[in-house]
Amino acid sequence: MGYVLRVRLASFFTGAASASFAGLYILHRDYKIAQESFTQQMKGVHDSLDQRISSLENLKHTEATTHVEASE
């Protein structure tokens, strides 16, 4: 009876370890996918903000040039 119990416990712990490994792998993969998605979203926001700032700077430069030409 002792041998059968040891085999069952070994099988149980082997299965538990395999399930834990698979679960951790899936969580790690989900984390990486979420991180990449968040990085892409932030890159899009950053690029959009850069474009808006550039257009505002160009507008300011154009207005300053127009104001200088009008005062001459």
Secondary structure as GFF3:
##gff-version 3
##sequence-region A 1 72
A	DSSP	alpha_helix	2	71	.	.	.	ID=ss1
###
